[in-house]
Amino acid sequence: MSEKKPRAWVGDQVYDADAGREGIVTDVMGDGTYVLGPIHMWTATWTAPSDEKLEVVLPRHERLKRHRELGW
């Protein structure tokens, strides 16, 4: 039995296979377009037409937990 991949959502850190880079989901538009923001602030946002090619690298709750542990 194959595992279903977790669906990306706002706050999740994801790998965008089409863009070839990681980002953080910042918004999901009404038409299903995902808006991704950079992990590091020196790059611009980009969009993905759906979550089909987005792989969740770090769910939001885990990412925030790590930030708290590091005192960010």
All heavy atoms as TSV, in Angstrom:
chain	resi	resn	atom	element	x	y	z
A	1	MET	N	N	0.842	-1.179	0.000
A	1	MET	CA	C	0.000	0.000	0.000
A	1	MET	C	C	0.886	1.241	0.000
A	1	MET	O	O	1.792	1.372	0.799
A	1	MET	CB	C	-0.885	-0.038	1.244
A	1	MET	CG	C	-1.963	0.992	1.210
A	1	MET	SD	S	-3.310	0.636	2.355
A	1	MET	CE	C	-2.590	1.128	3.907
A	2	SER	N	N	0.621	2.168	-0.901
A	2	SER	CA	C	1.441	3.371	-0.980
A	2	SER	C	C	0.885	4.454	-0.064
A	2	SER	O	O	-0.323	4.564	0.123
A	2	SER	CB	C	1.515	3.884	-2.414
A	2	SER	OG	O	0.235	4.291	-2.847
A	3	GLU	N	N	1.798	5.247	0.481
A	3	GLU	CA	C	1.398	6.348	1.347
A	3	GLU	C	C	1.022	7.546	0.506
A	3	GLU	O	O	1.669	7.849	-0.480
A	3	GLU	CB	C	2.550	6.739	2.272
A	3	GLU	CG	C	2.771	5.784	3.405
A	3	GLU	CD	C	3.794	6.326	4.382
A	3	GLU	OE1	O	3.769	7.536	4.669
A	3	GLU	OE2	O	4.615	5.527	4.837
A	4	LYS	N	N	-0.028	8.243	0.918
A	4	LYS	CA	C	-0.435	9.465	0.238
A	4	LYS	C	C	0.449	10.594	0.744
A	4	LYS	O	O	0.665	10.727	1.949
A	4	LYS	CB	C	-1.898	9.755	0.547
A	4	LYS	CG	C	-2.465	10.894	-0.237
A	4	LYS	CD	C	-3.941	11.048	0.047
A	4	LYS	CE	C	-4.494	12.196	-0.759
A	4	LYS	NZ	N	-5.914	12.404	-0.494
A	5	LYS	N	N	0.991	11.392	-0.188
A	5	LYS	CA	C	1.858	12.493	0.240
A	5	LYS	C	C	1.038	13.555	0.953
A	5	LYS	O	O	-0.115	13.789	0.598
A	5	LYS	CB	C	2.612	13.093	-0.952
A	5	LYS	CG	C	1.779	13.965	-1.850
A	5	LYS	CD	C	2.640	14.642	-2.896
A	5	LYS	CE	C	1.801	15.691	-3.608
A	5	LYS	NZ	N	2.580	16.604	-4.383
A	6	PRO	N	N	1.622	14.178	1.981
A	6	PRO	CA	C	0.886	15.226	2.693
A	6	PRO	C	C	0.622	16.410	1.763
A	6	PRO	O	O	1.472	16.772	0.961
A	6	PRO	CB	C	1.811	15.636	3.840
A	6	PRO	CG	C	3.074	14.894	3.658
A	6	PRO	CD	C	2.932	13.951	2.519
A	7	ARG	N	N	-0.546	16.965	1.858
A	7	ARG	CA	C	-0.917	18.113	1.042
A	7	ARG	C	C	-0.279	19.374	1.622
A	7	ARG	O	O	-0.346	19.618	2.824
A	7	ARG	CB	C	-2.427	18.260	1.021
A	7	ARG	CG	C	-2.865	19.364	0.137
A	7	ARG	CD	C	-4.336	19.388	-0.046
A	7	ARG	NE	N	-4.609	20.473	-0.977
A	7	ARG	CZ	C	-5.682	20.583	-1.662
A	7	ARG	NH1	N	-6.608	19.689	-1.539
A	7	ARG	NH2	N	-5.845	21.592	-2.483
A	8	ALA	N	N	0.351	20.144	0.761
A	8	ALA	CA	C	0.989	21.390	1.197
A	8	ALA	C	C	-0.068	22.417	1.577
A	8	ALA	O	O	-1.129	22.492	0.953
A	8	ALA	CB	C	1.857	21.939	0.071
A	9	TRP	N	N	0.249	23.212	2.597
A	9	TRP	CA	C	-0.660	24.277	3.011
A	9	TRP	C	C	0.147	25.445	3.558
A	9	TRP	O	O	1.353	25.352	3.742
A	9	TRP	CB	C	-1.673	23.768	4.025
A	9	TRP	CG	C	-2.870	24.675	4.079
A	9	TRP	CD1	C	-3.249	25.458	5.123
A	9	TRP	CD2	C	-3.796	24.931	3.037
A	9	TRP	NE1	N	-4.365	26.185	4.797
A	9	TRP	CE2	C	-4.726	25.883	3.496
A	9	TRP	CE3	C	-3.938	24.480	1.717
A	9	TRP	CZ2	C	-5.782	26.367	2.729
A	9	TRP	CZ3	C	-4.995	24.966	0.959
A	9	TRP	CH2	C	-5.897	25.897	1.468
A	10	VAL	N	N	-0.527	26.537	3.820
A	10	VAL	CA	C	0.112	27.771	4.266
A	10	VAL	C	C	0.987	27.507	5.492
A	10	VAL	O	O	0.559	26.879	6.452
A	10	VAL	CB	C	-0.944	28.853	4.576
A	10	VAL	CG1	C	-0.294	30.099	5.165
A	10	VAL	CG2	C	-1.730	29.194	3.319
A	11	GLY	N	N	2.237	27.966	5.414
A	11	GLY	CA	C	3.186	27.816	6.506
A	11	GLY	C	C	4.124	26.639	6.335
A	11	GLY	O	O	5.141	26.560	7.004
A	12	ASP	N	N	3.783	25.708	5.436
A	12	ASP	CA	C	4.651	24.554	5.209
A	12	ASP	C	C	5.861	24.943	4.365
A	12	ASP	O	O	5.755	25.755	3.435
A	12	ASP	CB	C	3.909	23.441	4.452
A	12	ASP	CG	C	2.833	22.766	5.261
A	12	ASP	OD1	O	2.848	22.884	6.504
A	12	ASP	OD2	O	1.973	22.109	4.645
A	13	GLN	N	N	6.992	24.360	4.685
A	13	GLN	CA	C	8.186	24.501	3.844
A	13	GLN	C	C	8.118	23.378	2.826
A	13	GLN	O	O	7.924	22.217	3.181
A	13	GLN	CB	C	9.458	24.389	4.681
A	13	GLN	CG	C	10.723	24.623	3.881
A	13	GLN	CD	C	11.946	24.659	4.770
A	13	GLN	OE1	O	11.867	25.046	5.937
A	13	GLN	NE2	N	13.075	24.262	4.226
A	14	VAL	N	N	8.227	23.727	1.549
A	14	VAL	CA	C	8.050	22.750	0.480
A	14	VAL	C	C	9.195	22.812	-0.528
A	14	VAL	O	O	9.910	23.818	-0.607
A	14	VAL	CB	C	6.714	22.984	-0.276
A	14	VAL	CG1	C	5.527	22.801	0.645
A	14	VAL	CG2	C	6.675	24.347	-0.943
A	15	TYR	N	N	9.339	21.732	-1.281
A	15	TYR	CA	C	10.243	21.723	-2.424
A	15	TYR	C	C	9.370	21.782	-3.658
A	15	TYR	O	O	8.482	20.945	-3.850
A	15	TYR	CB	C	11.114	20.464	-2.460
A	15	TYR	CG	C	11.972	20.420	-3.703
A	15	TYR	CD1	C	13.097	21.231	-3.808
A	15	TYR	CD2	C	11.633	19.611	-4.777
A	15	TYR	CE1	C	13.872	21.222	-4.964
A	15	TYR	CE2	C	12.408	19.594	-5.928
A	15	TYR	CZ	C	13.518	20.408	-6.014
A	15	TYR	OH	O	14.276	20.411	-7.146
A	16	ASP	N	N	9.586	22.790	-4.504
A	16	ASP	CA	C	8.848	22.968	-5.746
A	16	ASP	C	C	9.675	22.344	-6.868
A	16	ASP	O	O	10.712	22.884	-7.262
A	16	ASP	CB	C	8.612	24.455	-6.001
A	16	ASP	CG	C	7.838	24.745	-7.270
A	16	ASP	OD1	O	7.582	23.814	-8.055
A	16	ASP	OD2	O	7.490	25.925	-7.485
A	17	ALA	N	N	9.224	21.191	-7.364
A	17	ALA	CA	C	9.974	20.461	-8.389
A	17	ALA	C	C	10.102	21.266	-9.678
A	17	ALA	O	O	11.137	21.215	-10.348
A	17	ALA	CB	C	9.313	19.117	-8.669
A	18	ASP	N	N	9.067	22.026	-10.044
A	18	ASP	CA	C	9.136	22.830	-11.272
A	18	ASP	C	C	10.152	23.961	-11.155
A	18	ASP	O	O	10.888	24.249	-12.092
A	18	ASP	CB	C	7.769	23.396	-11.640
A	18	ASP	CG	C	6.859	22.360	-12.284
A	18	ASP	OD1	O	7.369	21.310	-12.742
A	18	ASP	OD2	O	5.643	22.603	-12.333
A	19	ALA	N	N	10.191	24.621	-9.999
A	19	ALA	CA	C	11.112	25.743	-9.801
A	19	ALA	C	C	12.508	25.265	-9.399
A	19	ALA	O	O	13.478	26.010	-9.510
A	19	ALA	CB	C	10.575	26.699	-8.738
A	20	GLY	N	N	12.593	24.032	-8.890
A	20	GLY	CA	C	13.881	23.496	-8.470
A	20	GLY	C	C	14.424	24.132	-7.205
A	20	GLY	O	O	15.639	24.222	-7.024
A	21	ARG	N	N	13.519	24.563	-6.313
A	21	ARG	CA	C	13.967	25.188	-5.061
A	21	ARG	C	C	12.916	25.046	-3.974
A	21	ARG	O	O	11.771	24.715	-4.242
A	21	ARG	CB	C	14.315	26.650	-5.274
A	21	ARG	CG	C	13.168	27.498	-5.766
A	21	ARG	CD	C	13.619	28.928	-6.000
A	21	ARG	NE	N	12.574	29.708	-6.614
A	21	ARG	CZ	C	12.507	31.012	-6.559
A	21	ARG	NH1	N	13.445	31.686	-5.912
A	21	ARG	NH2	N	11.536	31.659	-7.143
A	22	GLU	N	N	13.362	25.315	-2.752
A	22	GLU	CA	C	12.471	25.261	-1.604
A	22	GLU	C	C	11.895	26.631	-1.305
A	22	GLU	O	O	12.512	27.658	-1.603
A	22	GLU	CB	C	13.213	24.754	-0.363
A	22	GLU	CG	C	13.535	23.286	-0.430
A	22	GLU	CD	C	14.107	22.746	0.867
A	22	GLU	OE1	O	14.067	23.446	1.904
A	22	GLU	OE2	O	14.594	21.603	0.840
A	23	GLY	N	N	10.726	26.631	-0.703
A	23	GLY	CA	C	10.086	27.869	-0.290
A	23	GLY	C	C	9.060	27.568	0.782
A	23	GLY	O	O	8.886	26.421	1.190
A	24	ILE	N	N	8.372	28.604	1.207
A	24	ILE	CA	C	7.328	28.478	2.219
A	24	ILE	C	C	6.025	28.922	1.584
A	24	ILE	O	O	5.962	29.984	0.956
A	24	ILE	CB	C	7.657	29.317	3.463
A	24	ILE	CG1	C	8.947	28.773	4.100
A	24	ILE	CG2	C	6.498	29.300	4.459
A	24	ILE	CD1	C	9.494	29.597	5.226
A	25	VAL	N	N	4.981	28.104	1.733
A	25	VAL	CA	C	3.675	28.458	1.191
A	25	VAL	C	C	3.152	29.649	1.980
A	25	VAL	O	O	3.015	29.576	3.206
A	25	VAL	CB	C	2.685	27.273	1.285
A	25	VAL	CG1	C	1.321	27.683	0.739
A	25	VAL	CG2	C	3.220	26.053	0.543
A	26	THR	N	N	2.890	30.758	1.280
A	26	THR	CA	C	2.409	31.960	1.960
A	26	THR	C	C	0.932	32.209	1.725
A	26	THR	O	O	0.294	32.928	2.483
A	26	THR	CB	C	3.196	33.211	1.515
A	26	THR	OG1	O	3.034	33.395	0.109
A	26	THR	CG2	C	4.672	33.076	1.861
A	27	ASP	N	N	0.371	31.600	0.660
A	27	ASP	CA	C	-1.044	31.811	0.350
A	27	ASP	C	C	-1.497	30.741	-0.634
A	27	ASP	O	O	-0.685	30.204	-1.384
A	27	ASP	CB	C	-1.249	33.198	-0.262
A	27	ASP	CG	C	-2.693	33.673	-0.240
A	27	ASP	OD1	O	-3.552	32.984	0.341
A	27	ASP	OD2	O	-2.975	34.737	-0.814
A	28	VAL	N	N	-2.791	30.464	-0.622
A	28	VAL	CA	C	-3.408	29.609	-1.629
A	28	VAL	C	C	-4.574	30.410	-2.188
A	28	VAL	O	O	-5.496	30.773	-1.452
A	28	VAL	CB	C	-3.893	28.265	-1.043
A	28	VAL	CG1	C	-4.516	27.413	-2.142
A	28	VAL	CG2	C	-2.748	27.523	-0.371
A	29	MET	N	N	-4.506	30.707	-3.472
A	29	MET	CA	C	-5.517	31.537	-4.125
A	29	MET	C	C	-6.785	30.720	-4.376
A	29	MET	O	O	-6.759	29.490	-4.361
A	29	MET	CB	C	-4.974	32.087	-5.439
A	29	MET	CG	C	-3.614	32.772	-5.303
A	29	MET	SD	S	-3.638	34.167	-4.187
A	29	MET	CE	C	-4.247	35.405	-5.289
A	30	GLY	N	N	-7.869	31.403	-4.656
A	30	GLY	CA	C	-9.152	30.754	-4.900
A	30	GLY	C	C	-9.146	29.772	-6.056
A	30	GLY	O	O	-9.903	28.804	-6.065
A	31	ASP	N	N	-8.264	29.994	-7.029
A	31	ASP	CA	C	-8.193	29.094	-8.186
A	31	ASP	C	C	-7.253	27.915	-7.953
A	31	ASP	O	O	-7.000	27.122	-8.850
A	31	ASP	CB	C	-7.768	29.855	-9.438
A	31	ASP	CG	C	-6.362	30.431	-9.361
A	31	ASP	OD1	O	-5.696	30.291	-8.312
A	31	ASP	OD2	O	-5.919	31.026	-10.358
A	32	GLY	N	N	-6.704	27.800	-6.723
A	32	GLY	CA	C	-5.812	26.698	-6.396
A	32	GLY	C	C	-4.343	26.979	-6.624
A	32	GLY	O	O	-3.508	26.112	-6.417
A	33	THR	N	N	-4.011	28.194	-7.042
A	33	THR	CA	C	-2.615	28.577	-7.229
A	33	THR	C	C	-1.956	28.783	-5.871
A	33	THR	O	O	-2.513	29.438	-4.992
A	33	THR	CB	C	-2.503	29.883	-8.045
A	33	THR	OG1	O	-3.096	29.670	-9.323
A	33	THR	CG2	C	-1.064	30.326	-8.215
A	34	TYR	N	N	-0.773	28.211	-5.717
A	34	TYR	CA	C	-0.011	28.337	-4.472
A	34	TYR	C	C	1.017	29.451	-4.628
A	34	TYR	O	O	1.739	29.491	-5.624
A	34	TYR	CB	C	0.707	27.024	-4.146
A	34	TYR	CG	C	-0.209	25.991	-3.549
A	34	TYR	CD1	C	-1.250	25.437	-4.288
A	34	TYR	CD2	C	-0.044	25.569	-2.240
A	34	TYR	CE1	C	-2.100	24.492	-3.738
A	34	TYR	CE2	C	-0.892	24.623	-1.681
A	34	TYR	CZ	C	-1.917	24.096	-2.440
A	34	TYR	OH	O	-2.751	23.165	-1.886
A	35	VAL	N	N	1.063	30.353	-3.654
A	35	VAL	CA	C	2.060	31.420	-3.637
A	35	VAL	C	C	3.157	30.980	-2.678
A	35	VAL	O	O	2.873	30.618	-1.527
A	35	VAL	CB	C	1.454	32.769	-3.177
A	35	VAL	CG1	C	2.519	33.855	-3.167
A	35	VAL	CG2	C	0.278	33.154	-4.065
A	36	LEU	N	N	4.393	30.989	-3.165
A	36	LEU	CA	C	5.532	30.525	-2.369
A	36	LEU	C	C	6.477	31.678	-2.111
A	36	LEU	O	O	6.775	32.470	-3.008
A	36	LEU	CB	C	6.254	29.406	-3.108
A	36	LEU	CG	C	5.359	28.190	-3.331
A	36	LEU	CD1	C	5.636	27.564	-4.662
A	36	LEU	CD2	C	5.554	27.214	-2.222
A	37	GLY	N	N	6.938	31.756	-0.880
A	37	GLY	CA	C	7.898	32.778	-0.504
A	37	GLY	C	C	9.250	32.145	-0.257
A	37	GLY	O	O	9.364	30.954	0.017
A	38	PRO	N	N	10.277	32.942	-0.362
A	38	PRO	CA	C	11.635	32.433	-0.157
A	38	PRO	C	C	11.875	32.062	1.305
A	38	PRO	O	O	11.279	32.634	2.212
A	38	PRO	CB	C	12.510	33.612	-0.558
A	38	PRO	CG	C	11.650	34.809	-0.285
A	38	PRO	CD	C	10.255	34.384	-0.585
A	39	ILE	N	N	12.752	31.105	1.499
A	39	ILE	CA	C	13.174	30.765	2.860
A	39	ILE	C	C	14.093	31.869	3.366
A	39	ILE	O	O	14.040	32.256	4.524
A	39	ILE	CB	C	13.878	29.394	2.885
A	39	ILE	CG1	C	12.866	28.316	2.515
A	39	ILE	CG2	C	14.490	29.117	4.252
A	39	ILE	CD1	C	13.461	26.950	2.329
A	40	HIS	N	N	14.913	32.376	2.490
A	40	HIS	CA	C	15.810	33.489	2.794
A	40	HIS	C	C	15.278	34.715	2.075
A	40	HIS	O	O	14.863	34.638	0.918
A	40	HIS	CB	C	17.235	33.158	2.360
A	40	HIS	CG	C	17.723	31.872	2.945
A	40	HIS	ND1	N	18.045	31.733	4.283
A	40	HIS	CD2	C	17.900	30.657	2.399
A	40	HIS	CE1	C	18.412	30.499	4.519
A	40	HIS	NE2	N	18.335	29.810	3.396
A	41	MET	N	N	15.294	35.824	2.707
A	41	MET	CA	C	14.579	37.003	2.241
A	41	MET	C	C	15.164	37.716	1.018
A	41	MET	O	O	14.645	38.717	0.609
A	41	MET	CB	C	14.443	38.009	3.395
A	41	MET	CG	C	13.664	37.460	4.569
A	41	MET	SD	S	12.053	36.764	4.142
A	41	MET	CE	C	11.172	38.211	3.660
A	42	TRP	N	N	16.184	37.211	0.411
A	42	TRP	CA	C	16.781	37.954	-0.695
A	42	TRP	C	C	16.259	37.544	-2.072
A	42	TRP	O	O	16.779	37.950	-3.089
A	42	TRP	CB	C	18.309	37.884	-0.669
A	42	TRP	CG	C	18.844	36.490	-0.699
A	42	TRP	CD1	C	18.987	35.695	-1.794
A	42	TRP	CD2	C	19.289	35.736	0.410
A	42	TRP	NE1	N	19.491	34.481	-1.429
A	42	TRP	CE2	C	19.696	34.479	-0.081
A	42	TRP	CE3	C	19.391	35.977	1.770
A	42	TRP	CZ2	C	20.199	33.482	0.741
A	42	TRP	CZ3	C	19.887	34.982	2.578
A	42	TRP	CH2	C	20.288	33.766	2.068
A	43	THR	N	N	15.234	36.719	-2.143
A	43	THR	CA	C	14.646	36.355	-3.428
A	43	THR	C	C	13.162	36.695	-3.439
A	43	THR	O	O	12.549	36.889	-2.390
A	43	THR	CB	C	14.820	34.849	-3.725
A	43	THR	OG1	O	14.194	34.103	-2.689
A	43	THR	CG2	C	16.279	34.468	-3.812
A	44	ALA	N	N	12.585	36.751	-4.621
A	44	ALA	CA	C	11.180	37.132	-4.778
A	44	ALA	C	C	10.252	35.923	-4.617
A	44	ALA	O	O	10.689	34.782	-4.678
A	44	ALA	CB	C	10.979	37.751	-6.162
A	45	THR	N	N	8.961	36.203	-4.451
A	45	THR	CA	C	7.973	35.134	-4.384
A	45	THR	C	C	7.726	34.571	-5.776
A	45	THR	O	O	8.064	35.185	-6.782
A	45	THR	CB	C	6.639	35.655	-3.806
A	45	THR	OG1	O	6.124	36.662	-4.654
A	45	THR	CG2	C	6.827	36.177	-2.396
A	46	TRP	N	N	7.128	33.375	-5.819
A	46	TRP	CA	C	6.745	32.770	-7.088
A	46	TRP	C	C	5.481	31.959	-6.865
A	46	TRP	O	O	5.034	31.802	-5.734
A	46	TRP	CB	C	7.878	31.933	-7.672
A	46	TRP	CG	C	8.203	30.644	-6.962
A	46	TRP	CD1	C	7.781	29.390	-7.308
A	46	TRP	CD2	C	9.009	30.465	-5.795
A	46	TRP	NE1	N	8.280	28.452	-6.434
A	46	TRP	CE2	C	9.039	29.083	-5.495
A	46	TRP	CE3	C	9.714	31.331	-4.966
A	46	TRP	CZ2	C	9.733	28.561	-4.411
A	46	TRP	CZ3	C	10.405	30.809	-3.890
A	46	TRP	CH2	C	10.421	29.450	-3.621
A	47	THR	N	N	4.890	31.456	-7.934
A	47	THR	CA	C	3.654	30.698	-7.809
A	47	THR	C	C	3.806	29.298	-8.394
A	47	THR	O	O	4.656	29.056	-9.248
A	47	THR	CB	C	2.479	31.393	-8.520
A	47	THR	OG1	O	2.786	31.536	-9.907
A	47	THR	CG2	C	2.189	32.758	-7.907
A	48	ALA	N	N	2.964	28.404	-7.899
A	48	ALA	CA	C	2.847	27.049	-8.433
A	48	ALA	C	C	1.366	26.864	-8.766
A	48	ALA	O	O	0.501	27.241	-7.963
A	48	ALA	CB	C	3.298	26.019	-7.405
A	49	PRO	N	N	1.046	26.314	-9.924
A	49	PRO	CA	C	-0.354	26.206	-10.332
A	49	PRO	C	C	-1.206	25.290	-9.444
A	49	PRO	O	O	-2.425	25.399	-9.430
A	49	PRO	CB	C	-0.282	25.664	-11.758
A	49	PRO	CG	C	1.076	25.061	-11.890
A	49	PRO	CD	C	1.967	25.781	-10.916
A	50	SER	N	N	-0.563	24.407	-8.693
A	50	SER	CA	C	-1.268	23.510	-7.767
A	50	SER	C	C	-0.235	22.930	-6.808
A	50	SER	O	O	0.947	23.249	-6.897
A	50	SER	CB	C	-1.964	22.374	-8.519
A	50	SER	OG	O	-1.009	21.457	-9.028
A	51	ASP	N	N	-0.679	22.036	-5.926
A	51	ASP	CA	C	0.275	21.406	-5.013
A	51	ASP	C	C	0.799	20.084	-5.567
A	51	ASP	O	O	1.528	19.368	-4.903
A	51	ASP	CB	C	-0.341	21.206	-3.634
A	51	ASP	CG	C	-1.404	20.128	-3.602
A	51	ASP	OD1	O	-1.972	19.802	-4.669
A	51	ASP	OD2	O	-1.680	19.600	-2.515
A	52	GLU	N	N	0.457	19.783	-6.809
A	52	GLU	CA	C	0.834	18.510	-7.419
A	52	GLU	C	C	2.335	18.252	-7.397
A	52	GLU	O	O	2.783	17.141	-7.144
A	52	GLU	CB	C	0.325	18.469	-8.859
A	52	GLU	CG	C	0.495	17.136	-9.532
A	52	GLU	CD	C	-0.135	17.125	-10.905
A	52	GLU	OE1	O	-1.351	17.314	-10.999
A	52	GLU	OE2	O	0.619	16.936	-11.878
A	53	LYS	N	N	3.138	19.294	-7.643
A	53	LYS	CA	C	4.591	19.121	-7.685
A	53	LYS	C	C	5.283	19.763	-6.486
A	53	LYS	O	O	6.459	20.073	-6.530
A	53	LYS	CB	C	5.150	19.667	-8.992
A	53	LYS	CG	C	4.668	18.856	-10.186
A	53	LYS	CD	C	5.429	19.174	-11.417
A	53	LYS	CE	C	4.967	18.280	-12.544
A	53	LYS	NZ	N	5.649	18.602	-13.777
A	54	LEU	N	N	4.519	19.956	-5.402
A	54	LEU	CA	C	5.088	20.491	-4.167
A	54	LEU	C	C	5.237	19.344	-3.178
A	54	LEU	O	O	4.283	18.619	-2.905
A	54	LEU	CB	C	4.190	21.569	-3.567
A	54	LEU	CG	C	3.939	22.798	-4.421
A	54	LEU	CD1	C	3.006	23.755	-3.677
A	54	LEU	CD2	C	5.228	23.482	-4.813
A	55	GLU	N	N	6.429	19.190	-2.649
A	55	GLU	CA	C	6.697	18.163	-1.649
A	55	GLU	C	C	6.920	18.841	-0.303
A	55	GLU	O	O	7.781	19.720	-0.177
A	55	GLU	CB	C	7.945	17.370	-2.032
A	55	GLU	CG	C	8.350	16.346	-1.013
A	55	GLU	CD	C	9.674	15.677	-1.356
A	55	GLU	OE1	O	10.122	15.759	-2.504
A	55	GLU	OE2	O	10.272	15.098	-0.426
A	56	VAL	N	N	6.150	18.458	0.693
A	56	VAL	CA	C	6.299	19.043	2.026
A	56	VAL	C	C	7.622	18.561	2.619
A	56	VAL	O	O	7.845	17.372	2.785
A	56	VAL	CB	C	5.123	18.671	2.948
A	56	VAL	CG1	C	5.353	19.208	4.351
A	56	VAL	CG2	C	3.809	19.192	2.375
A	57	VAL	N	N	8.503	19.510	2.878
A	57	VAL	CA	C	9.806	19.214	3.474
A	57	VAL	C	C	9.698	19.312	4.986
A	57	VAL	O	O	10.244	18.486	5.719
A	57	VAL	CB	C	10.878	20.205	2.947
A	57	VAL	CG1	C	12.201	20.013	3.649
A	57	VAL	CG2	C	11.026	20.078	1.441
A	58	LEU	N	N	8.995	20.330	5.449
A	58	LEU	CA	C	8.843	20.571	6.879
A	58	LEU	C	C	7.459	21.182	7.120
A	58	LEU	O	O	7.199	22.307	6.686
A	58	LEU	CB	C	9.942	21.527	7.342
A	58	LEU	CG	C	10.301	21.589	8.799
A	58	LEU	CD1	C	10.727	20.243	9.357
A	58	LEU	CD2	C	11.417	22.597	9.018
A	59	PRO	N	N	6.562	20.445	7.783
A	59	PRO	CA	C	5.237	20.996	8.062
A	59	PRO	C	C	5.342	22.248	8.942
A	59	PRO	O	O	6.299	22.407	9.695
A	59	PRO	CB	C	4.515	19.874	8.807
A	59	PRO	CG	C	5.315	18.649	8.584
A	59	PRO	CD	C	6.719	19.099	8.299
A	60	ARG	N	N	4.357	23.103	8.847
A	60	ARG	CA	C	4.340	24.372	9.573
A	60	ARG	C	C	4.621	24.184	11.062
A	60	ARG	O	O	5.454	24.879	11.634
A	60	ARG	CB	C	2.992	25.060	9.378
A	60	ARG	CG	C	2.873	26.360	10.138
A	60	ARG	CD	C	1.486	26.980	9.922
A	60	ARG	NE	N	1.402	28.269	10.547
A	60	ARG	CZ	C	1.017	28.462	11.811
A	60	ARG	NH1	N	0.687	27.422	12.562
A	60	ARG	NH2	N	0.977	29.665	12.318
A	61	HIS	N	N	3.936	23.244	11.701
A	61	HIS	CA	C	4.096	23.080	13.157
A	61	HIS	C	C	5.527	22.680	13.521
A	61	HIS	O	O	6.056	23.128	14.532
A	61	HIS	CB	C	3.074	22.094	13.726
A	61	HIS	CG	C	3.247	20.679	13.266
A	61	HIS	ND1	N	2.727	20.219	12.077
A	61	HIS	CD2	C	3.900	19.640	13.825
A	61	HIS	CE1	C	3.053	18.944	11.930
A	61	HIS	NE2	N	3.758	18.568	12.970
A	62	GLU	N	N	6.176	21.866	12.686
A	62	GLU	CA	C	7.567	21.484	12.960
A	62	GLU	C	C	8.516	22.652	12.719
A	62	GLU	O	O	9.476	22.849	13.464
A	62	GLU	CB	C	7.981	20.301	12.080
A	62	GLU	CG	C	7.398	18.990	12.531
A	62	GLU	CD	C	7.924	18.565	13.902
A	62	GLU	OE1	O	9.117	18.779	14.196
A	62	GLU	OE2	O	7.128	18.009	14.676
A	63	ARG	N	N	8.248	23.427	11.667
A	63	ARG	CA	C	9.091	24.587	11.358
A	63	ARG	C	C	9.029	25.610	12.494
A	63	ARG	O	O	10.062	26.124	12.950
A	63	ARG	CB	C	8.628	25.216	10.038
A	63	ARG	CG	C	9.577	26.204	9.438
A	63	ARG	CD	C	9.141	26.613	8.046
A	63	ARG	NE	N	7.812	27.195	8.013
A	63	ARG	CZ	C	7.528	28.444	8.372
A	63	ARG	NH1	N	8.485	29.251	8.778
A	63	ARG	NH2	N	6.301	28.903	8.314
A	64	LEU	N	N	7.819	25.867	12.997
A	64	LEU	CA	C	7.669	26.829	14.091
A	64	LEU	C	C	8.286	26.312	15.388
A	64	LEU	O	O	8.862	27.076	16.155
A	64	LEU	CB	C	6.193	27.166	14.288
A	64	LEU	CG	C	5.536	27.898	13.114
A	64	LEU	CD1	C	4.057	28.103	13.376
A	64	LEU	CD2	C	6.241	29.208	12.818
A	65	LYS	N	N	8.166	24.999	15.613
A	65	LYS	CA	C	8.780	24.394	16.804
A	65	LYS	C	C	10.297	24.601	16.776
A	65	LYS	O	O	10.907	24.964	17.783
A	65	LYS	CB	C	8.452	22.909	16.856
A	65	LYS	CG	C	9.049	22.180	18.026
A	65	LYS	CD	C	8.699	20.702	17.970
A	65	LYS	CE	C	9.431	19.930	19.039
A	65	LYS	NZ	N	9.222	18.479	18.896
A	66	ARG	N	N	10.918	24.381	15.622
A	66	ARG	CA	C	12.366	24.585	15.486
A	66	ARG	C	C	12.753	26.039	15.722
A	66	ARG	O	O	13.754	26.325	16.361
A	66	ARG	CB	C	12.849	24.145	14.111
A	66	ARG	CG	C	12.858	22.661	13.957
A	66	ARG	CD	C	13.454	22.243	12.640
A	66	ARG	NE	N	13.358	20.801	12.464
A	66	ARG	CZ	C	13.838	20.166	11.431
A	66	ARG	NH1	N	14.452	20.818	10.475
A	66	ARG	NH2	N	13.722	18.855	11.342
A	67	HIS	N	N	11.938	26.965	15.218
A	67	HIS	CA	C	12.230	28.389	15.439
A	67	HIS	C	C	12.174	28.729	16.921
A	67	HIS	O	O	13.035	29.456	17.430
A	67	HIS	CB	C	11.250	29.247	14.663
A	67	HIS	CG	C	11.553	29.336	13.204
A	67	HIS	ND1	N	11.128	30.352	12.399
A	67	HIS	CD2	C	12.275	28.514	12.392
A	67	HIS	CE1	C	11.555	30.158	11.176
A	67	HIS	NE2	N	12.241	29.048	11.143
A	68	ARG	N	N	11.181	28.189	17.628
A	68	ARG	CA	C	11.085	28.450	19.078
A	68	ARG	C	C	12.284	27.870	19.813
A	68	ARG	O	O	12.821	28.511	20.713
A	68	ARG	CB	C	9.791	27.849	19.626
A	68	ARG	CG	C	8.552	28.678	19.359
A	68	ARG	CD	C	7.349	28.200	20.158
A	68	ARG	NE	N	7.023	26.804	19.915
A	68	ARG	CZ	C	6.227	26.368	18.946
A	68	ARG	NH1	N	5.690	27.230	18.104
A	68	ARG	NH2	N	5.973	25.082	18.812
A	69	GLU	N	N	12.689	26.662	19.436
A	69	GLU	CA	C	13.835	26.030	20.088
A	69	GLU	C	C	15.113	26.813	19.871
A	69	GLU	O	O	15.992	26.841	20.732
A	69	GLU	CB	C	14.000	24.600	19.564
A	69	GLU	CG	C	12.930	23.652	20.050
A	69	GLU	CD	C	12.956	22.297	19.352
A	69	GLU	OE1	O	13.741	22.118	18.384
A	69	GLU	OE2	O	12.188	21.410	19.766
A	70	LEU	N	N	15.234	27.474	18.715
A	70	LEU	CA	C	16.424	28.261	18.416
A	70	LEU	C	C	16.331	29.688	18.954
A	70	LEU	O	O	17.275	30.453	18.863
A	70	LEU	CB	C	16.656	28.299	16.901
A	70	LEU	CG	C	17.016	26.959	16.262
A	70	LEU	CD1	C	17.028	27.095	14.743
A	70	LEU	CD2	C	18.367	26.480	16.759
A	71	GLY	N	N	15.144	30.042	19.485
A	71	GLY	CA	C	14.966	31.376	20.043
A	71	GLY	C	C	14.776	32.451	18.996
A	71	GLY	O	O	15.081	33.619	19.245
A	72	TRP	N	N	14.223	32.078	17.831
A	72	TRP	CA	C	13.996	33.073	16.761
A	72	TRP	C	C	12.743	33.809	16.968
A	72	TRP	O	O	11.731	33.602	17.205
A	72	TRP	CB	C	13.984	32.402	15.391
A	72	TRP	CG	C	15.315	31.914	14.960
A	72	TRP	CD1	C	16.490	31.953	15.645
A	72	TRP	CD2	C	15.636	31.266	13.732
A	72	TRP	NE1	N	17.503	31.388	14.933
A	72	TRP	CE2	C	17.013	30.952	13.742
A	72	TRP	CE3	C	14.908	30.913	12.626
A	72	TRP	CZ2	C	17.643	30.329	12.692
A	72	TRP	CZ3	C	15.549	30.284	11.593
A	72	TRP	CH2	C	16.895	29.994	11.619
